[in-house]
Amino acid sequence: MEGAARIAAKAAALFCAVAVALLAPPATAAELAILRNGFSIRHEHRLVMGTTTRLFLAADDSSFTDVPTEEITGYEKDLLLPAPADTHASIPAPSESVKSGSAKSVTALPLNQVVNSASAAYHLDPDLVNSVIHAESGFNAHAVSPKGARGLMQLMPGTANQLGVADSFDPQANVGGGSRYLRELLERYDFDLVKALAAYNAGPERVEQYQGVPPFRETRAYVARIVHEYNRKKIAQEIAQEKEAKQKKEVSARGPGKAPSHAHGASKPAANAVTAESPR
Protein backbone atom coordinates (compact mmCIF):
# COMPACT_ATOMS: atom_id res chain seq x y z
CA MET A 1 0.00 0.00 0.00
CA GLU A 2 2.77 2.43 0.91
CA GLY A 3 4.62 1.70 -2.33
CA ALA A 4 1.47 2.19 -4.38
CA ALA A 5 0.74 5.49 -2.65
CA ARG A 6 4.25 6.70 -3.35
CA ILE A 7 4.01 5.78 -7.03
CA ALA A 8 0.63 7.52 -7.25
CA ALA A 9 2.06 10.67 -5.67
CA LYS A 10 4.96 10.72 -8.11
CA ALA A 11 2.63 10.12 -11.02
CA ALA A 12 0.37 12.97 -9.93
CA ALA A 13 3.33 15.34 -9.69
CA LEU A 14 4.50 14.30 -13.15
CA PHE A 15 1.02 14.62 -14.65
CA CYS A 16 0.66 18.13 -13.19
CA ALA A 17 3.96 19.14 -14.75
CA VAL A 18 2.81 17.79 -18.11
CA ALA A 19 -0.52 19.63 -17.84
CA VAL A 20 1.19 22.93 -17.13
CA ALA A 21 3.67 22.36 -19.95
CA LEU A 22 0.76 22.08 -22.39
CA LEU A 23 -0.63 25.42 -21.22
CA ALA A 24 2.52 27.53 -21.47
CA PRO A 25 5.51 26.90 -23.75
CA PRO A 26 8.85 27.27 -21.93
CA ALA A 27 11.50 29.80 -22.80
CA THR A 28 14.30 28.21 -24.78
CA ALA A 29 17.29 30.24 -23.55
CA ALA A 30 18.61 31.09 -20.12
CA GLU A 31 17.04 34.28 -18.81
CA LEU A 32 16.93 36.50 -15.74
CA ALA A 33 13.57 37.03 -14.06
CA ILE A 34 13.67 40.57 -12.72
CA LEU A 35 11.81 40.82 -9.43
CA ARG A 36 9.94 43.82 -8.07
CA ASN A 37 12.44 44.10 -5.19
CA GLY A 38 15.32 44.59 -7.66
CA PHE A 39 16.80 41.08 -7.49
CA SER A 40 17.07 38.64 -10.36
CA ILE A 41 16.70 34.86 -10.62
CA ARG A 42 18.51 33.07 -13.43
CA HIS A 43 16.48 30.22 -14.92
CA GLU A 44 16.58 27.87 -17.88
CA HIS A 45 12.86 28.13 -18.66
CA ARG A 46 9.60 29.00 -16.97
CA LEU A 47 5.95 27.99 -16.69
CA VAL A 48 3.21 30.48 -15.85
CA MET A 49 0.53 28.93 -13.63
CA GLY A 50 -1.95 31.71 -13.05
CA THR A 51 -0.82 33.74 -10.05
CA THR A 52 2.42 31.73 -9.76
CA THR A 53 5.36 31.43 -12.15
CA ARG A 54 7.62 28.40 -11.84
CA LEU A 55 11.24 29.16 -12.66
CA PHE A 56 13.22 26.03 -13.56
CA LEU A 57 16.79 26.47 -12.38
CA ALA A 58 18.19 23.45 -14.24
CA ALA A 59 17.68 22.16 -17.78
CA ASP A 60 16.40 18.78 -16.54
CA ASP A 61 13.59 20.36 -14.45
CA SER A 62 14.94 18.74 -11.27
CA SER A 63 15.21 22.06 -9.44
CA PHE A 64 12.82 24.98 -9.49
CA THR A 65 11.34 27.77 -7.43
CA ASP A 66 7.83 29.25 -7.49
CA VAL A 67 7.48 33.03 -7.50
CA PRO A 68 4.27 35.09 -7.39
CA THR A 69 3.71 36.24 -10.98
CA GLU A 70 2.95 39.78 -9.84
CA GLU A 71 6.42 40.02 -8.24
CA ILE A 72 8.13 39.57 -11.64
CA THR A 73 8.46 42.85 -13.52
CA GLY A 74 10.15 41.46 -16.62
CA TYR A 75 12.72 39.17 -18.16
CA GLU A 76 16.17 39.74 -19.64
CA LYS A 77 18.50 37.52 -21.62
CA ASP A 78 21.33 36.19 -19.45
CA LEU A 79 24.56 37.23 -21.14
CA LEU A 80 26.80 35.78 -18.42
CA LEU A 81 28.09 32.25 -17.99
CA PRO A 82 25.80 30.12 -15.79
CA ALA A 83 26.75 29.42 -12.17
CA PRO A 84 27.86 25.79 -11.50
CA ALA A 85 25.07 24.88 -9.10
CA ASP A 86 21.32 24.60 -9.62
CA THR A 87 20.08 27.68 -7.75
CA HIS A 88 20.77 31.03 -9.37
CA ALA A 89 18.93 33.65 -7.38
CA SER A 90 21.16 36.68 -7.06
CA ILE A 91 21.50 39.17 -4.24
CA PRO A 92 23.31 42.48 -3.93
CA ALA A 93 26.74 42.63 -2.32
CA PRO A 94 26.63 43.73 1.37
CA SER A 95 27.77 47.26 0.50
CA GLU A 96 24.88 47.77 -1.92
CA SER A 97 21.28 48.60 -1.13
CA VAL A 98 18.10 48.36 -3.15
CA LYS A 99 16.53 51.84 -3.27
CA SER A 100 13.78 51.15 -5.78
CA GLY A 101 11.82 48.34 -7.35
CA SER A 102 13.04 49.04 -10.88
CA ALA A 103 13.52 46.12 -13.24
CA LYS A 104 17.26 46.60 -13.29
CA SER A 105 19.84 43.86 -12.81
CA VAL A 106 22.60 44.55 -10.28
CA THR A 107 26.09 43.21 -9.77
CA ALA A 108 25.40 40.32 -7.45
CA LEU A 109 26.81 37.48 -5.44
CA PRO A 110 25.28 34.14 -6.50
CA LEU A 111 22.97 32.95 -3.75
CA ASN A 112 23.61 29.33 -4.67
CA GLN A 113 27.22 29.67 -3.49
CA VAL A 114 26.14 31.19 -0.18
CA VAL A 115 23.50 28.50 0.40
CA ASN A 116 25.73 25.61 -0.64
CA SER A 117 28.53 26.78 1.64
CA ALA A 118 26.28 27.20 4.68
CA SER A 119 24.47 23.92 3.98
CA ALA A 120 27.75 22.03 3.80
CA ALA A 121 28.99 23.64 7.01
CA TYR A 122 25.89 22.57 8.98
CA HIS A 123 25.08 19.34 7.10
CA LEU A 124 21.78 20.52 5.65
CA ASP A 125 20.14 19.91 2.29
CA PRO A 126 20.53 23.07 0.17
CA ASP A 127 17.00 22.53 -1.15
CA LEU A 128 15.69 22.78 2.42
CA VAL A 129 17.62 25.99 3.10
CA ASN A 130 16.36 27.48 -0.16
CA SER A 131 12.79 26.55 0.74
CA VAL A 132 13.16 28.30 4.10
CA ILE A 133 14.62 31.41 2.44
CA HIS A 134 11.77 31.40 -0.09
CA ALA A 135 9.15 31.29 2.68
CA GLU A 136 10.95 33.75 4.96
CA SER A 137 11.95 36.57 2.62
CA GLY A 138 11.24 35.62 -0.98
CA PHE A 139 15.02 35.86 -1.58
CA ASN A 140 15.03 39.51 -0.46
CA ALA A 141 18.32 40.13 1.37
CA HIS A 142 17.00 43.43 2.77
CA ALA A 143 13.61 42.20 3.94
CA VAL A 144 12.40 43.42 7.34
CA SER A 145 9.29 41.91 8.92
CA PRO A 146 6.79 43.92 11.02
CA LYS A 147 8.29 42.24 14.10
CA GLY A 148 11.84 43.24 13.17
CA ALA A 149 13.20 40.00 11.66
CA ARG A 150 15.83 40.79 9.04
CA GLY A 151 17.49 39.45 5.93
CA LEU A 152 17.16 36.32 3.84
CA MET A 153 16.41 33.95 6.71
CA GLN A 154 14.64 36.62 8.80
CA LEU A 155 16.74 36.61 11.95
CA MET A 156 15.44 38.52 14.95
CA PRO A 157 18.06 40.88 16.42
CA GLY A 158 18.36 38.82 19.62
CA THR A 159 18.75 35.56 17.71
CA ALA A 160 21.27 37.13 15.35
CA ASN A 161 23.29 38.37 18.33
CA GLN A 162 23.32 34.89 19.91
CA LEU A 163 24.47 33.40 16.61
CA GLY A 164 27.23 35.97 16.24
CA VAL A 165 25.67 37.61 13.17
CA ALA A 166 26.75 41.24 13.26
CA ASP A 167 24.96 42.30 10.07
CA SER A 168 21.73 40.48 9.24
CA PHE A 169 21.67 42.15 5.81
CA ASP A 170 24.97 40.48 4.90
CA PRO A 171 23.79 37.42 2.91
CA GLN A 172 26.69 35.18 3.93
CA ALA A 173 26.36 36.03 7.61
CA ASN A 174 22.57 35.77 7.56
CA VAL A 175 22.35 32.43 5.73
CA GLY A 176 25.23 31.06 7.81
CA GLY A 177 23.51 32.06 11.04
CA GLY A 178 20.08 30.91 9.89
CA SER A 179 21.43 27.55 8.76
CA ARG A 180 23.21 27.08 12.07
CA TYR A 181 20.01 27.91 13.96
CA LEU A 182 17.97 25.51 11.81
CA ARG A 183 20.51 22.75 12.45
CA GLU A 184 20.37 23.40 16.20
CA LEU A 185 16.56 23.16 16.12
CA LEU A 186 16.67 19.90 14.16
CA GLU A 187 19.02 18.39 16.73
CA ARG A 188 16.87 19.73 19.58
CA TYR A 189 13.78 17.96 18.20
CA ASP A 190 15.53 14.74 17.13
CA PHE A 191 15.45 15.81 13.48
CA ASP A 192 11.68 16.25 13.41
CA LEU A 193 11.52 18.73 10.53
CA VAL A 194 7.97 19.87 11.28
CA LYS A 195 8.78 20.80 14.88
CA ALA A 196 12.05 22.44 13.85
CA LEU A 197 10.31 24.61 11.27
CA ALA A 198 7.55 25.50 13.72
CA ALA A 199 10.19 26.56 16.25
CA TYR A 200 12.01 28.59 13.60
CA ASN A 201 8.80 30.52 12.95
CA ALA A 202 7.14 30.76 16.37
CA GLY A 203 10.03 30.05 18.75
CA PRO A 204 11.04 26.90 20.66
CA GLU A 205 9.07 28.03 23.71
CA ARG A 206 5.81 27.85 21.79
CA VAL A 207 6.58 24.42 20.37
CA GLU A 208 7.31 23.09 23.84
CA GLN A 209 4.25 24.83 25.27
CA TYR A 210 1.94 23.11 22.78
CA GLN A 211 4.00 19.90 22.47
CA GLY A 212 4.22 20.36 18.72
CA VAL A 213 3.16 22.87 16.09
CA PRO A 214 1.44 25.83 17.82
CA PRO A 215 -2.20 26.46 16.83
CA PHE A 216 -1.25 29.64 15.00
CA ARG A 217 -2.55 30.02 11.47
CA GLU A 218 0.64 31.69 10.25
CA THR A 219 2.92 29.03 11.74
CA ARG A 220 0.88 26.13 10.39
CA ALA A 221 0.74 27.67 6.92
CA TYR A 222 4.48 28.39 7.09
CA VAL A 223 5.37 24.80 7.98
CA ALA A 224 2.99 23.36 5.37
CA ARG A 225 4.38 25.60 2.65
CA ILE A 226 8.02 24.68 3.27
CA VAL A 227 7.36 20.94 3.64
CA HIS A 228 5.22 20.95 0.48
CA GLU A 229 7.82 22.82 -1.58
CA TYR A 230 10.71 20.73 -0.26
CA ASN A 231 8.93 17.42 -0.89
CA ARG A 232 7.94 18.56 -4.37
CA LYS A 233 11.58 19.24 -5.21
CA LYS A 234 12.63 15.83 -3.91
CA ILE A 235 9.91 14.04 -5.89
CA ALA A 236 10.92 15.90 -9.06
CA GLN A 237 14.54 14.91 -8.51
CA GLU A 238 13.61 11.26 -7.89
CA ILE A 239 11.51 11.14 -11.05
CA ALA A 240 14.37 12.62 -13.07
CA GLN A 241 16.86 10.14 -11.58
CA GLU A 242 14.57 7.17 -12.17
CA LYS A 243 13.97 8.29 -15.76
CA GLU A 244 17.71 8.59 -16.36
CA ALA A 245 18.38 5.18 -14.80
CA LYS A 246 15.63 3.60 -16.92
CA GLN A 247 17.05 5.10 -20.09
CA LYS A 248 20.53 3.80 -19.26
CA LYS A 249 19.09 0.35 -18.53
CA GLU A 250 17.24 0.30 -21.86
CA VAL A 251 20.35 1.33 -23.75
CA SER A 252 22.35 -1.38 -21.99
CA ALA A 253 19.68 -4.03 -22.68
CA ARG A 254 19.43 -3.16 -26.39
CA GLY A 255 23.11 -3.51 -26.96
CA PRO A 256 24.95 -2.12 -30.00
CA GLY A 257 23.18 -1.94 -33.35
CA LYS A 258 19.61 -2.25 -32.04
CA ALA A 259 17.00 0.41 -32.62
CA PRO A 260 15.24 1.88 -29.59
CA SER A 261 11.68 0.85 -28.84
CA HIS A 262 8.83 3.38 -29.04
CA ALA A 263 6.11 3.93 -26.50
CA HIS A 264 2.57 3.15 -27.72
CA GLY A 265 0.71 5.38 -25.32
CA ALA A 266 1.00 8.54 -23.32
CA SER A 267 -0.21 9.37 -19.86
CA LYS A 268 -3.11 11.80 -19.60
CA PRO A 269 -2.25 14.99 -17.71
CA ALA A 270 -4.13 16.01 -14.60
CA ALA A 271 -6.62 18.82 -15.03
CA ASN A 272 -5.15 21.23 -12.51
CA ALA A 273 -1.83 22.10 -10.87
CA VAL A 274 -1.95 22.99 -7.19
CA THR A 275 0.51 25.49 -5.69
CA ALA A 276 1.36 26.20 -2.08
CA GLU A 277 -0.29 29.23 -0.44
CA SER A 278 1.96 31.90 1.00
CA PRO A 279 1.66 32.12 4.80
CA ARG A 280 2.29 35.86 4.79
ABEGO torsion letter per residue (X at the ends): XAAAAAAAAAAAAAAAAAAAAAABBBBABBBBBBBAAGBBBBBABBBBBEABBBBBABAAGABBBBBBAAABAEBBBBABBBBABABABBBBBAABBBABABBBBBBBBBAAAAAAAAAAAAGBBAAAAAAAAAAAAGGBAABBBAAGBBEAAGBBAAAAAAAGBABAABAAAAAAAAAAAAAAAAAAAGGBAAAAAAAAAAEAAAAAAAGEBBABAAAAAAAAAAAAAAAAAAAAAAAAAAAAAAAAAAAAAAEBGBBBBBBABBBBBBABBBBBBBAX
